[in-house]
Amino acid sequence: MAILIVIPLQEKRGIRMSLAQQGGLDYILSRKRRSVMNENLQAIGPLRKISLLLEAGTGPDKMDLTVEPISFEFIFGAGSQGLSPFEFQLANRKVGDGLSMHIRAEELADLFLHLLIPSFTVPESISSFYLKVRILKVSEADPKEVIKAMAEAAACGDHCCGH
């Protein structure tokens, strides 16, 4: 006696496939979705906590204004006036990315706006310098951190008061 096993076919996106094939496809699609989600979690975006390393120097490859890299952490996009020019440079970048910026000394405050400027000094004799930025970590910000960052940014109003 022969046993006949009937495997129902389902249609997915116009393609007929067995349940086993569908399960495999669903597994592949869910892995792809998780991969995209993990990439999005690693990308800089609104109200994410950003951890950076900053170095400053007199040349693009000469980081001689900072003794060692300076840690800098902030909540991205918490400013009441929108993104600072510094935040615009970081938007949509990911962990591990880096960038180098050529900055005129008199533009330093305008670059960071509401962000508390990391503690490094630019000698008065230097009219411009290079800032090297490396993105170490992008994570979810705790709601208390977001509220604190927004309150600090709002305290600046339309100018940076240095907190």
N, C-alpha and C positions, 0 to 999 in steps of 0.2 A: 504494500500500500504506500503511496506517495503522499507526502504532506506538502501542501501548497501554502507558502507563506506570502501574504500580500503586504507589501510595504507601501503605505500611502505616499503619494507624491504631493508636494506643496509647491505653490508658485511663489517665488520671491523675486521681486523686481523683473517680472516677465520671464523668469527662468524656472523651469520645472525641475525639482530636485527631491531626493528622498529626505526623510527626517534626519538621517545620519549626516547627509551632505549639508543640510540646513544647519544642524548643530555645529558642524565644523566651521561653516561660514559665519555663524553667529559668534563663535569663539574668536575667529580672526577679526571680525568687525569690533568686538568688544575690546580686544587687545589694542586695536588701532585707536579707538576712542580713548582708552586709558592713557596711551602714549601721548595723544594730543593734549589730554587734560594735564598730564605731568609737565609737558612742555609749557602749557599756559601757566601752571603754578610756578614755574621757574622764570617766567618773563615778568619784567617790571610793568606794573599796571596800577590803577587807582587804589589808594589806601592799602598798599602792600608795604611791609616793613623791608627796607633796603639796607643791606650792610655792604660798605665799600671800603677799599683801601685807597688812600690818596697819597700822591707824591708830587712835590713841586721842584722845579729846577730852572736853570737859566738856558737850557737847550733841550731839544726834543728827546735826547738820550742822555742828558746830564741832570739827574735829579739831585742837585746839590743844595736846595733850599730847605729840604727836610732831612733830618738825620736818619730817620727810618720811616716806613709807610705809616700814615695816620689812619686809624679806624674812624669811620664816620657812619652813623646810623640815623635813619630818619623815616618818616612815613611819607610815601610818595603821593602827591596830589592833595595834601591837606591844607594848602594855602587858600585863604579867602579870596585872593585875587587871581586864582588859577595857578597853572604851573610856572615855576621859575624857569629862566633860560637853562639853568643847570639840569632841572628835571626834564625839560624838552630834549636835551642831549641824551638822557638815559632812557626815555620812553621806548618800550617794547624790546629793549635789550634783555639778554638772558645771563644767568649765572655763568661766570667764566669770561664773559665779554669784557673788553677793555676799550678805553678811548683816551686820546690825548688832545688837550685843548690848549691853544695859545691865547693867553689872556693879558690884557693891559691892566696894570695894577689898579688904575682908577675905576675899572669895571668890576672889580671883585665883589663888592657889595651887591651890585645889580645882577650879578650872575646867580647868587644864592637867594636873593630877596628875603623871603620869610624863614628860610632855613638858617639854623644857628651855624654860623661859619666855623669850620674846624679851626683849631688853634695852630696856625702857622703864620709866621710873619714874613712879609716881603720887604726887604730893605728899601729905603726911600730912593737909593741910587738906581734901582732896577725899575725900568718903565714897563716891562712886560715879562712874563714868565710862562712856563709850560706846566700844565696840571695833568698828571697821568692818573687815570681812574680805573680801578679793577673791581668788578662786581663779584662779591664773595657769596652773598646769600640773598634770596628773595623769599619771603615767607608771609603767612597771614599775620596781620597785626591784631593784637588783642584790642577789643573795643575801647578799653580804658586808654590805651596808647593813642588810638585814633582821636579820641575826645581831647586828650592832653595836647596833641600836636595841633589840632584845629584851634584850640583855645590860645595856644602860644602864637600861632600864625595870625589870629584875629587881633591879638594884642598889638601887633605891628601896624595894623591899619594899612595905609597906602605907602608906608616906608618901613624899612627894616630898622628896628631899634636895638638889635643885637641881643634881645631878650634880657 
